[in-house]
Amino acid sequence: MQRSIEQTPSWPLLLGLGLYALAFLFGAPAAYFPFAFFLLLSLGALLVLLLHNALFSRWGVPLEPYLYPLARLLPLMGLLGLPFFLFLPELFPWARPEAGLDPILVHRSPYLNAPFMLLRYVLCFALFALLLARLRPGTHRAEVGAWGLALAFVAGTFLSFDLFKSLEAHFYSASYGAILLLSAVILALSVAVALAASRGTEALLGQAQNHTNLLLALSIVWIYLEATTLIIIWGGDLPHEVEFYLERLKGAWSGVAALWAVGGFLLPFLYLLTNLPKREARYLLPIAAWIALFRLVHLAWYLLPALGREVGVGEVLGFLGLGLLFAHRLRLGP
């Protein structure tokens, strides 16, 4: 039986919010990376739910108890993202006074400005809230899944461009939004599969093979987008776009790139090709958790260089705080 509000202790919620607030003491960029990770986890869960409803699938049924709590944190994540609008110059080059001296940023200023960005932010989360209100556990809403998936993907693309791509002064890539959203879907799916598999093979309702195939297929599409984007930008020697990769393929970040390429794709790809995870939860659980972990590594490679940060105390506090919030919501159930 689902816990009532009275039966559920509120201290994890309060402690989580407190730790997240403490992360801001180390600067807005320190809190931004944890916020981005959990925002993408929640958004990815919504996209998986919409796909599940649109396809009238069976593979999504054993994942619903985990996808719904994750997705229903989206409105809260929207509220937790509002404080960053007080620190725009710390995060975004286009919000700094010297942006007026940069012809590229001046050209983009009709789109990249605080009021318009805030308006887009509110509209995106209003759409997400509307979609969540129309979805119900245990029922299939194919019509909501169909139009909702398309709208959520468009809104998510705008959100990823606004919140993440614009952290770079001049970088532009049409595939950036698709890469981040696909990564969010893989993250949410792998977390939900790992949680379901932790309850045993029976909890997967005979869908282990479908879960394995989904993770495999999505990983292939993701690495295809990553590789083709790199090849096009690097081969074309585009001066502004290639800066993104130059910054991330030098020093320690080059090692992180190799880490997520091998650990985040190659090893899971080879393992998912076998029959082991398709038969039993004990073989599916570790690879799903492994994939989720390397989504974190991949996102760190994308965002931390733009934020001028490495993982420090602020990031740890942010992850602990938001992690408590998400764990608390998962305990409440759908």
Secondary structure by P-SEA (a helix, b strand, c coil): cccccccccaaaaaaaaaaaaaaaccccccaaaaaaaaaaaaaaaaaaaaaaaaacccccccccccaaaaaaaaaaaaaaacccccccccccccccccccccaaaaaacccccaaaaaaaaaaaaaaaaaaaaacccccccccccaaaaaaaaaaaaaaaaacccccccbbbbcaaaaaaaaaaaaaaaaaaaaaaaaacccccccaaaaaaaaaaaaaaaaaaaaaaaaaaaaaacccccaaaaaaaaccaaaaaaaaaaccccaaaaaaaacccccccaaaaaaaaaaaaaaaaaaaaaaccccccccccaaaaaaaaaaaaaaaaaaaacc
